Amino acid sequence: MANQPHLLVDEGDVHEIALIPGNPDRVDRIADHCDESELVAENREYRVVNATYDGVDLTICSTGIGCPSAAIAIEELHNVGVETVIRVGTCGGLQTDVEIGDMVVATGSAKEEGTSKRYESETYPAVPDYDTLTALVDSAEANGEQVHVGPIVSDDAFYNESDEYVADWEEAGLLAIEMEASAVFSLARRRGMNAGAICTADGNLVAGTQKGADSEEELPEKARNNVGRAIDIALDAVASL
């Protein structure tokens, strides 16, 4: 039996850099952008694939929804030798200029969640490392893409993001909201790993739109299209790292 009980992997099964989407289906979508790929393991919300992009070996691992399952993924990836993790996900805009389909590269994430607080004080910063952050921004520029760069917030309660919360986050200048980055950044720092995050906006809470609100699909068409562009940015960042 593999020594990591959730990811079902052992040391040597994965590579040093991992892209970590939330949705297991997005693992396959990222793999489709790579030169070659192979399924390593699959269990619950976790799908692990090894791939090669532009001559660089990487792992793609889904984390499921929220910080608790993301923290399990980070801990177990660290245990088997992963050194850098990059979240490739979706988010909801919190500023009026963050439109559906826009991409956000996070410079930090507020801890509106409980998982990271079990590891450390909420006053400790949840931030990416400089090299990974810079690689994502530089990759976007090299691809001719405009991305919003700034702080976001990670929240546990998707269906309890009240108008009062949204107004406070907007006033604070937070660009977007999602559900995993603060735990990813915090645990990566504590485990000596590098981390970054790029997310595509699938709605805008200030405008009153959320994913799936106007369509039978989970993501609006523009967001679906731009997830692919965010994947290309993340993969080019991996190649540069």
PATORMAR-243419 format. One line per 8 residues: their letters; for each residue x, y, z of N, C-alpha, C. Coordinates in steps of 0.05 Angstrom, whole numbers, padded with zeros to 5 digits. Example, Ala and Ser with C-alpha at 12.3 -4.5 7.8 and 13.67 -1.06 7.14 Angstrom:
# residues 2
as) 00264:-00114:00156:00246:-00090:00156:00264:-00066:00156 ~ 00257:-00045:00142:00273:-00021:00143:00258:00001:00157
# end
This chain:
# residues 241
manqphll) 00017:-00024:00000:00000:00000:00000:00018:00025:00000 ~ 00009:00046:-00015:00024:00071:-00016:00025:00083:00012 ~ 00048:00097:00017:00051:00108:00045:00036:00134:00049 ~ 00024:00146:00028:00007:00169:00032:-00022:00161:00029 ~ -00038:00161:00050:-00063:00147:00050:-00085:00160:00033 ~ -00082:00185:00026:-00103:00198:00010:-00095:00201:-00019 ~ -00071:00210:-00024:-00062:00212:-00052:-00053:00185:-00064 ~ -00048:00166:-00047:-00039:00139:-00055:-00014:00140:-00072
vdegdvhe) 00006:00155:-00062:00032:00157:-00076:00054:00152:-00056 ~ 00077:00144:-00066:00102:00141:-00051:00123:00160:-00061 ~ 00144:00163:-00046:00167:00179:-00055:00178:00166:-00081 ~ 00183:00183:-00100:00192:00174:-00126:00170:00172:-00147 ~ 00144:00173:-00137:00122:00171:-00156:00116:00197:-00170 ~ 00124:00220:-00158:00117:00246:-00168:00141:00263:-00173 ~ 00137:00286:-00185:00159:00304:-00192:00161:00328:-00172 ~ 00181:00344:-00175:00186:00366:-00155:00167:00389:-00157
ialipgnp) 00155:00393:-00181:00136:00415:-00185:00109:00403:-00190 ~ 00088:00414:-00177:00061:00404:-00181:00042:00427:-00186 ~ 00025:00424:-00206:00002:00442:-00210:-00022:00430:-00195 ~ -00036:00446:-00179:-00057:00435:-00162:-00084:00449:-00166 ~ -00099:00440:-00186:-00127:00450:-00189:-00144:00438:-00167 ~ -00167:00449:-00163:-00186:00437:-00144:-00201:00414:-00157 ~ -00211:00418:-00181:-00228:00399:-00195:-00212:00377:-00207 ~ -00219:00351:-00201:-00204:00329:-00213:-00205:00330:-00244
drvdriad) -00228:00338:-00255:-00230:00340:-00284:-00210:00359:-00296 ~ -00202:00380:-00280:-00183:00399:-00291:-00155:00387:-00292 ~ -00150:00366:-00277:-00125:00352:-00279:-00122:00342:-00308 ~ -00143:00330:-00319:-00142:00320:-00346:-00139:00343:-00366 ~ -00153:00365:-00361:-00151:00388:-00379:-00122:00399:-00380 ~ -00110:00401:-00357:-00082:00410:-00356:-00064:00389:-00371 ~ -00069:00364:-00366:-00053:00343:-00380:-00055:00345:-00410 ~ -00079:00353:-00419:-00083:00356:-00448:-00065:00377:-00460
hcdeselv) -00057:00397:-00444:-00039:00418:-00453:-00010:00409:-00453 ~ -00004:00386:-00442:00023:00377:-00439:00031:00359:-00462 ~ 00057:00353:-00464:00067:00337:-00486:00061:00308:-00483 ~ 00061:00299:-00458:00053:00271:-00452:00045:00270:-00422 ~ 00029:00250:-00416:00019:00248:-00388:00012:00219:-00382 ~ 00011:00213:-00355:00005:00186:-00346:-00009:00188:-00319 ~ -00031:00174:-00315:-00045:00173:-00290:-00028:00157:-00270 ~ -00024:00169:-00246:-00008:00157:-00225:-00027:00144:-00204
aenreyrv) -00047:00159:-00195:-00065:00149:-00174:-00091:00165:-00174 ~ -00112:00153:-00163:-00137:00167:-00161:-00152:00156:-00137 ~ -00161:00175:-00120:-00176:00167:-00095:-00192:00191:-00086 ~ -00218:00187:-00081:-00235:00208:-00072:-00233:00233:-00090 ~ -00227:00256:-00079:-00225:00280:-00095:-00197:00284:-00107 ~ -00180:00265:-00103:-00152:00268:-00111:-00146:00252:-00136 ~ -00137:00265:-00157:-00128:00252:-00181:-00099:00262:-00186 ~ -00080:00243:-00189:-00052:00250:-00192:-00042:00240:-00219
vnatydgv) -00031:00258:-00235:-00021:00252:-00261:00007:00264:-00264 ~ 00025:00248:-00275:00052:00258:-00283:00051:00266:-00312 ~ 00065:00288:-00318:00065:00298:-00346:00092:00311:-00352 ~ 00096:00316:-00378:00119:00331:-00387:00110:00354:-00404 ~ 00121:00378:-00399:00114:00402:-00415:00140:00416:-00422 ~ 00145:00420:-00447:00168:00434:-00457:00194:00423:-00444 ~ 00195:00397:-00442:00219:00383:-00432:00221:00383:-00402 ~ 00201:00393:-00388:00201:00394:-00358:00181:00374:-00347
dlticstg) 00190:00358:-00329:00172:00339:-00315:00156:00353:-00293 ~ 00131:00347:-00291:00114:00359:-00270:00093:00339:-00262 ~ 00080:00345:-00239:00058:00329:-00230:00033:00347:-00229 ~ 00010:00336:-00234:-00015:00350:-00232:-00032:00335:-00212 ~ -00042:00349:-00192:-00056:00336:-00170:-00080:00353:-00162 ~ -00104:00342:-00163:-00128:00357:-00154:-00129:00358:-00123 ~ -00141:00378:-00112:-00143:00381:-00083:-00171:00380:-00073 ~ -00191:00379:-00090:-00219:00380:-00081:-00226:00409:-00073
igcpsaai) -00249:00412:-00060:-00259:00438:-00052:-00251:00445:-00024 ~ -00239:00469:-00020:-00234:00479:00006:-00207:00473:00018 ~ -00201:00488:00039:-00175:00486:00052:-00169:00459:00066 ~ -00189:00446:00078:-00183:00420:00092:-00171:00400:00072 ~ -00184:00396:00049:-00174:00376:00031:-00149:00385:00017 ~ -00147:00412:00012:-00122:00422:00000:-00098:00418:00019 ~ -00103:00422:00045:-00081:00418:00065:-00072:00389:00065 ~ -00090:00370:00062:-00082:00342:00061:-00064:00338:00036
aieelhnv) -00072:00349:00014:-00056:00346:-00011:-00028:00358:-00007 ~ -00026:00382:00004:00000:00395:00008:00018:00378:00026 ~ 00006:00369:00049:00022:00353:00068:00033:00327:00054 ~ 00016:00314:00039:00024:00288:00028:00043:00293:00004 ~ 00039:00314:-00012:00057:00320:-00033:00085:00327:-00022 ~ 00085:00342:00000:00111:00348:00013:00125:00323:00022 ~ 00109:00305:00033:00121:00280:00044:00135:00263:00022 ~ 00126:00266:-00003:00138:00250:-00024:00156:00266:-00042
gvetvirv) 00164:00290:-00033:00186:00304:-00047:00178:00327:-00065 ~ 00153:00335:-00066:00145:00359:-00082:00156:00384:-00069 ~ 00168:00401:-00084:00181:00426:-00074:00165:00451:-00081 ~ 00150:00451:-00103:00135:00475:-00112:00107:00467:-00120 ~ 00088:00482:-00110:00060:00477:-00117:00048:00503:-00128 ~ 00033:00501:-00150:00019:00524:-00162:-00010:00518:-00165 ~ -00027:00532:-00151:-00056:00529:-00153:-00065:00541:-00180 ~ -00081:00526:-00195:-00093:00535:-00220:-00123:00531:-00216
gtcgglqt) -00137:00552:-00209:-00165:00549:-00202:-00183:00570:-00212 ~ -00206:00573:-00199:-00225:00594:-00205:-00231:00611:-00181 ~ -00242:00634:-00185:-00247:00653:-00163:-00271:00670:-00171 ~ -00281:00684:-00151:-00302:00704:-00155:-00291:00732:-00151 ~ -00296:00750:-00170:-00285:00777:-00168:-00297:00792:-00145 ~ -00281:00809:-00133:-00291:00827:-00111:-00287:00856:-00117 ~ -00276:00862:-00141:-00274:00889:-00150:-00289:00891:-00177 ~ -00300:00915:-00183:-00317:00917:-00206:-00302:00913:-00232
dveigdmv) -00275:00917:-00232:-00260:00913:-00257:-00250:00885:-00261 ~ -00256:00867:-00242:-00250:00838:-00246:-00274:00825:-00259 ~ -00272:00822:-00285:-00295:00812:-00300:-00293:00781:-00303 ~ -00316:00769:-00310:-00317:00740:-00314:-00297:00734:-00337 ~ -00280:00714:-00331:-00259:00707:-00350:-00232:00719:-00345 ~ -00231:00741:-00329:-00206:00753:-00322:-00189:00734:-00304 ~ -00163:00737:-00305:-00145:00721:-00289:-00132:00737:-00267 ~ -00129:00725:-00244:-00118:00738:-00220:-00094:00721:-00211
vatgsake) -00071:00735:-00208:-00048:00722:-00195:-00047:00734:-00166 ~ -00047:00716:-00147:-00049:00725:-00119:-00022:00732:-00107 ~ -00021:00755:-00094:00003:00763:-00079:00000:00755:-00049 ~ -00023:00746:-00041:-00028:00737:-00014:-00058:00731:-00011 ~ -00065:00718:00010:-00093:00711:00014:-00101:00714:00044 ~ -00123:00728:00048:-00134:00731:00075:-00146:00704:00085 ~ -00142:00698:00110:-00150:00672:00121:-00179:00672:00133 ~ -00198:00673:00115:-00226:00670:00124:-00234:00640:00124
egtskrye) -00216:00624:00136:-00220:00595:00137:-00207:00585:00162 ~ -00215:00560:00169:-00205:00550:00195:-00181:00532:00194 ~ -00174:00522:00171:-00153:00502:00169:-00125:00513:00177 ~ -00117:00535:00164:-00091:00546:00169:-00088:00555:00198 ~ -00111:00563:00210:-00110:00572:00238:-00104:00549:00257 ~ -00106:00524:00249:-00098:00502:00265:-00068:00498:00265 ~ -00055:00510:00245:-00026:00509:00242:-00012:00533:00254 ~ -00025:00556:00253:-00011:00581:00261:-00031:00603:00266
setypavp) -00022:00625:00278:-00039:00648:00283:-00048:00660:00256 ~ -00073:00670:00257:-00083:00682:00232:-00068:00708:00226 ~ -00052:00719:00245:-00037:00743:00239:-00013:00737:00221 ~ -00005:00711:00219:00018:00704:00202:00009:00706:00172 ~ 00026:00716:00155:00017:00721:00127:00015:00695:00111 ~ -00006:00694:00095:-00009:00672:00075:-00001:00684:00048 ~ 00024:00679:00040:00034:00692:00016:00050:00672:-00001 ~ 00051:00676:-00028:00067:00660:-00045:00096:00667:-00042
dydtltal) 00114:00650:-00051:00142:00658:-00051:00147:00676:-00076 ~ 00168:00692:-00074:00173:00713:-00095:00179:00700:-00122 ~ 00194:00679:-00123:00202:00667:-00149:00178:00656:-00164 ~ 00160:00642:-00150:00137:00630:-00162:00118:00652:-00171 ~ 00113:00672:-00154:00096:00694:-00161:00107:00708:-00186 ~ 00132:00714:-00186:00144:00728:-00209:00143:00711:-00234 ~ 00147:00685:-00232:00145:00668:-00255:00117:00668:-00268 ~ 00096:00669:-00251:00069:00671:-00262:00063:00697:-00275
vdsaeang) 00072:00719:-00263:00068:00746:-00275:00084:00748:-00301 ~ 00109:00739:-00301:00125:00741:-00325:00114:00724:-00347 ~ 00104:00700:-00340:00093:00682:-00360:00068:00695:-00373 ~ 00051:00708:-00357:00028:00721:-00368:00036:00743:-00387 ~ 00056:00758:-00380:00066:00780:-00398:00077:00768:-00424 ~ 00092:00746:-00421:00104:00733:-00445:00083:00722:-00463 ~ 00060:00714:-00452:00038:00704:-00468:00019:00726:-00478 ~ 00026:00751:-00472:00009:00773:-00480:-00017:00775:-00465
eqvhvgpi) -00018:00764:-00441:-00043:00764:-00425:-00042:00786:-00404 ~ -00065:00798:-00400:-00069:00817:-00378:-00080:00802:-00354 ~ -00066:00804:-00331:-00076:00791:-00307:-00077:00812:-00285 ~ -00096:00809:-00266:-00097:00825:-00242:-00078:00813:-00222 ~ -00062:00829:-00210:-00042:00819:-00191:-00047:00834:-00164 ~ -00052:00818:-00143:-00057:00830:-00117:-00069:00810:-00097 ~ -00078:00820:-00074:-00087:00802:-00052:-00115:00792:-00058 ~ -00120:00768:-00048:-00146:00755:-00050:-00155:00746:-00022
vsddafyn) -00177:00732:-00020:-00186:00721:00005:-00195:00692:00000 ~ -00189:00674:00020:-00198:00646:00019:-00219:00643:00040 ~ -00242:00632:00032:-00265:00631:00050:-00276:00602:00051 ~ -00286:00594:00074:-00297:00567:00077:-00326:00564:00068 ~ -00341:00586:00070:-00371:00584:00068:-00381:00595:00042 ~ -00381:00579:00021:-00389:00587:-00006:-00417:00599:-00006 ~ -00435:00588:00009:-00463:00597:00009:-00470:00616:00032 ~ -00449:00627:00045:-00454:00646:00067:-00437:00670:00064
esdeyvad) -00430:00678:00039:-00415:00702:00034:-00434:00725:00032 ~ -00441:00737:00055:-00462:00757:00057:-00454:00783:00044 ~ -00473:00800:00040:-00468:00827:00028:-00448:00842:00046 ~ -00451:00839:00072:-00433:00853:00091:-00404:00844:00087 ~ -00400:00817:00085:-00373:00807:00080:-00362:00817:00054 ~ -00378:00815:00033:-00369:00824:00006:-00362:00853:00006 ~ -00378:00870:00018:-00372:00899:00019:-00346:00904:00034 ~ -00341:00889:00056:-00317:00893:00071:-00292:00884:00055
weeaglla) -00294:00862:00041:-00272:00852:00025:-00266:00872:00002 ~ -00288:00882:-00010:-00284:00901:-00032:-00270:00926:-00022 ~ -00280:00936:00001:-00268:00961:00012:-00238:00957:00019 ~ -00231:00933:00027:-00204:00927:00034:-00185:00924:00010 ~ -00197:00924:-00014:-00181:00922:-00039:-00174:00894:-00047 ~ -00187:00874:-00035:-00182:00846:-00043:-00194:00842:-00071 ~ -00179:00829:-00088:-00187:00826:-00116:-00208:00805:-00121 ~ -00206:00783:-00106:-00223:00760:-00112:-00225:00741:-00088
iemeasav) -00243:00723:-00089:-00247:00703:-00068:-00247:00675:-00080 ~ -00234:00657:-00065:-00234:00628:-00072:-00232:00612:-00047 ~ -00224:00587:-00048:-00228:00570:-00024:-00204:00554:-00015 ~ -00180:00558:-00027:-00157:00542:-00021:-00131:00556:-00016 ~ -00127:00579:-00028:-00100:00591:-00030:-00087:00597:-00003 ~ -00102:00606:00017:-00089:00614:00042:-00077:00589:00056 ~ -00090:00566:00055:-00078:00542:00066:-00055:00533:00050 ~ -00057:00534:00023:-00035:00526:00006:-00010:00543:00012
fslarrrg) -00014:00570:00013:00009:00587:00018:00021:00583:00046 ~ 00004:00580:00066:00013:00578:00094:00028:00552:00098 ~ 00016:00529:00089:00029:00504:00093:00055:00501:00076 ~ 00054:00512:00052:00079:00511:00036:00101:00526:00050 ~ 00096:00549:00061:00116:00564:00076:00127:00548:00099 ~ 00108:00536:00115:00116:00521:00139:00132:00495:00131 ~ 00127:00484:00108:00140:00460:00100:00165:00465:00083 ~ 00172:00490:00079:00195:00497:00063:00191:00493:00033
mnagaict) 00166:00495:00025:00159:00492:-00004:00155:00520:-00016 ~ 00155:00521:-00043:00148:00545:-00057:00119:00542:-00066 ~ 00105:00565:-00069:00076:00563:-00077:00068:00589:-00091 ~ 00048:00585:-00109:00036:00608:-00123:00008:00600:-00130 ~ -00007:00620:-00141:-00035:00614:-00149:-00043:00633:-00172 ~ -00056:00621:-00192:-00069:00637:-00213:-00098:00626:-00216 ~ -00117:00644:-00215:-00145:00636:-00216:-00161:00652:-00237 ~ -00180:00639:-00250:-00197:00652:-00269:-00224:00659:-00256
adgnlvag) -00233:00684:-00260:-00258:00693:-00248:-00281:00680:-00262 ~ -00298:00666:-00246:-00322:00653:-00257:-00347:00668:-00249 ~ -00344:00691:-00236:-00366:00708:-00228:-00356:00733:-00214 ~ -00374:00750:-00205:-00365:00774:-00191:-00386:00779:-00169 ~ -00377:00776:-00144:-00395:00778:-00121:-00406:00806:-00117 ~ -00389:00826:-00125:-00399:00854:-00123:-00422:00859:-00142 ~ -00420:00846:-00166:-00442:00848:-00186:-00465:00829:-00180 ~ -00461:00811:-00161:-00482:00792:-00154:-00483:00767:-00170
tqkgadse) -00461:00760:-00184:-00460:00736:-00200:-00441:00716:-00188 ~ -00449:00690:-00189:-00433:00668:-00180:-00432:00647:-00201 ~ -00414:00628:-00199:-00411:00607:-00219:-00438:00592:-00222 ~ -00445:00586:-00247:-00470:00571:-00252:-00495:00587:-00251 ~ -00493:00614:-00244:-00517:00629:-00240:-00534:00633:-00265 ~ -00520:00636:-00288:-00534:00642:-00313:-00531:00620:-00334 ~ -00524:00596:-00325:-00519:00575:-00345:-00522:00548:-00331 ~ -00528:00527:-00348:-00529:00500:-00337:-00501:00489:-00332
eelpekar) -00481:00502:-00344:-00453:00494:-00340:-00443:00507:-00314 ~ -00423:00494:-00301:-00412:00505:-00276:-00398:00531:-00281 ~ -00384:00534:-00304:-00370:00559:-00310:-00381:00572:-00334 ~ -00383:00599:-00335:-00391:00614:-00359:-00372:00608:-00381 ~ -00381:00612:-00406:-00364:00605:-00429:-00338:00620:-00429 ~ -00338:00646:-00423:-00313:00661:-00423:-00293:00650:-00402 ~ -00304:00643:-00379:-00287:00631:-00358:-00276:00604:-00367 ~ -00293:00588:-00380:-00283:00562:-00389:-00260:00566:-00409
nnvgraid) -00263:00585:-00427:-00242:00590:-00447:-00217:00600:-00434 ~ -00220:00618:-00415:-00196:00630:-00403:-00183:00612:-00382 ~ -00196:00592:-00372:-00183:00572:-00356:-00160:00559:-00372 ~ -00165:00554:-00397:-00145:00543:-00415:-00121:00561:-00417 ~ -00126:00587:-00419:-00104:00607:-00421:-00089:00608:-00395 ~ -00103:00606:-00372:-00089:00606:-00346:-00072:00581:-00344 ~ -00081:00558:-00354:-00065:00534:-00354:-00039:00538:-00369 ~ -00041:00551:-00393:-00017:00556:-00409:00003:00574:-00394
ialdavas) -00008:00594:-00380:00009:00612:-00364:00023:00596:-00342 ~ 00008:00579:-00328:00020:00563:-00306:00041:00544:-00317 ~ 00035:00531:-00339:00055:00512:-00350:00080:00526:-00359 ~ 00077:00550:-00372:00101:00565:-00380:00117:00574:-00355 ~ 00103:00580:-00333:00116:00588:-00309:00132:00564:-00298 ~ 00120:00540:-00299:00134:00516:-00291:00160:00512:-00307 ~ 00158:00516:-00333:00181:00513:-00351:00203:00532:-00343 ~ 00195:00557:-00335:00215:00577:-00328:00228:00571:-00301
l) 00213:00558:-00283:00224:00551:-00257:00243:00528:-00258
# end
